[in-house]
Amino acid sequence: MDWYQIAALCISGLGSIVAVLIWSWSENRNVERHRQTELMAILGIVDSIRQDVKDFHGRLCSLEERRKGEK
């Protein structure tokens, strides 16, 4: 093999490595965006559950006050 053939193989190998690194970086960003979207959905659900519990507690306290007033 001549030196220019070896150089061509090395350059093509480096190009392949760079391409895989760029692809990996892109996939990582897509996964991170997907996780962020899922996290925001979960936080929305938790917030709605918290609001429902707060509303239920308020209704329970008002019933308790009415019951104390009747006695």
C-alpha positions in Angstrom: 0.0 0.0 0.0 1.2 3.4 -0.8 1.2 6.2 1.7 -1.7 8.1 0.0 -3.9 5.0 0.2 -3.2 4.8 4.0 -3.9 8.5 4.3 -7.2 8.1 2.5 -8.2 5.2 4.7 -7.4 7.2 7.8 -9.3 10.3 6.6 -12.3 8.2 5.7 -12.2 6.5 9.1 -12.0 9.9 10.8 -15.0 11.1 8.7 -17.0 8.1 9.9 -16.1 8.8 13.5 -17.2 12.4 13.2 -20.4 11.4 11.5 -21.2 9.0 14.4 -20.4 11.6 17.0 -22.7 14.2 15.3 -25.5 11.6 15.0 -25.1 10.6 18.7 -25.2 14.2 19.8 -28.4 14.8 17.8 -30.1 11.7 19.2 -29.1 12.8 22.7 -30.7 16.2 22.2 -33.9 14.5 20.9 -34.1 12.3 23.9 -33.5 15.2 26.3 -36.4 17.2 24.6 -38.7 14.2 24.9 -37.8 13.8 28.6 -38.4 17.6 29.2 -41.9 17.3 27.5 -42.7 14.3 29.7 -41.6 16.1 32.8 -43.8 19.1 32.0 -46.8 16.8 31.5 -46.1 15.0 34.9 -45.7 18.4 36.7 -49.1 19.5 35.2 -50.7 16.3 36.5 -49.2 16.8 39.9 -50.4 20.4 40.0 -53.9 19.4 39.1 -53.9 16.7 41.8 -52.6 19.2 44.4 -55.4 21.6 43.4 -58.1 18.9 43.8 -56.8 17.9 47.2 -56.8 21.6 48.2 -60.4 22.0 47.0 -61.4 18.8 48.8 -59.8 20.0 52.0 -61.6 23.3 51.8 -65.0 21.6 51.3 -64.2 19.2 54.2 -63.4 22.1 56.5 -66.6 24.0 55.6 -68.6 20.8 56.3 -66.9 20.5 59.6 -67.6 24.1 60.5 -71.3 23.7 59.6 -71.5 20.5 61.7 -70.0 22.3 64.7 -72.5 25.2 64.2 -75.4 22.8 64.3 -74.5 21.4 67.7 
